[in-house]
């Protein structure tokens, strides 16, 4: 499993297009972060840092939403862990999973219970 986490952190997250991945949350560029509509409370108080891997809501006392980008995309799109990996790598990072075949053998990695909560 650490191979998947390493792949995400080393190659995928640095180039992932967070605006495209979270387009339904109406991202707007605020410098170091993107302001978002919170998927939980609906207020315009959520954010993700441009190099970040989690969405958070600044309404700490009323909402306090916090979820990893992986888990958000997986739940939003009703994907399996394997499909989530494909979506993040190929659709939002513009990379090909095939290009990582020397680093990770996806046929041997069990993603059934994988969650990227870190």
N, C-alpha and C positions, 0 to 999 in steps of 0.2 A: 504494500500500500504506500510505503514511503516513496516508491518510484513515481507514483501518480502525484503525490504532494510536491515532490521535487520538480517534476515536469511543469506543474502549474506555476510554482513560484519562480523557477528559472527562466521559463520560456513563454508561458501563456499570459500570466497576469501583467508582466511588464509591457506587453503590446496590446492587451485586450481593450477593445473600444467600449468603454463603460457607457457612453452616451447611447450607442446602438443597443447594447444589452439591456438597458433600462429605459428605453425610449418612451414606454407607457407612463413612466413617472415624471415625464417632462423635465429632463435634466437641463440645467443652465449653468454655464461656466462661471465660477466665482474665484478663479485664480488657482489655488491649490486643491480645490474640491469642486464637486458638482452638487448644486442644490437640487433636491428632489421633492416630489410629493410623496408623503409617507404612505406606504402600501397598507398600513394598519389604521391610522387615524384620519388619513386623507388631507392633513394639513401640509402646508409647504414648509416643513421644518426638518425634513430628512436630508441626508447627505451621504456621499461616498467620496473619499479622497481619490484623487486622480491615480494614485498608485495603490489605493486601498483594495481590500478584498471583502469588506463588509459594509452593509447599509445600516445607518443608525438614525434614530429620530431624536432631535434635541428637546422634545417635550418629555423630559425625564420623569416628572411627577404625574403626568397624565397618560403617556403612551409608552415611552421607553423601548420602542421597537428596535430590535437589533437582530440582523440575520446575515450570514455569509452570502456572498454573491452566488456561490455554488448552490446553496440551499434555496435561495430566492428563485433562481432560474429553474431549478429542478421542480420546485413546487408550483411555480407559475405556469410552466409548460407541461406539467404532469409527465416528467421524463424519468426514465430509469437512470441509475448512476452512469452507465455506459453512454447513454444518449446525452446526458448532461456534459460529460467530457467532450463528446463530439461537438456539441453545440458551442461550448466555450472555446475550444481549440479552433474549429474550422469556421464557424459563423462569426464569432466576435473577436477572435485574435487573428483571423486570416491565415492560419497555419494549417498544415496537413498532418494528421496523425501518422501517416505513413513515413513522414520525414524523421520521426522519432523511433523508428523500429530498431535502430541500433542501441538505443538507451532503455527502451521498455518493450517488453513483449506483452501486448495487451491481451493476447489469448491466454496467458498464464496468470493474469491479474484478475482476482475476483473483486469486482466492484459492487456486488450485490448489496452490501451493507455500508458502503462508503459514504461518508458525509464529510464535507470539507469545513467543519466547524473549528476554525483556528484563527 
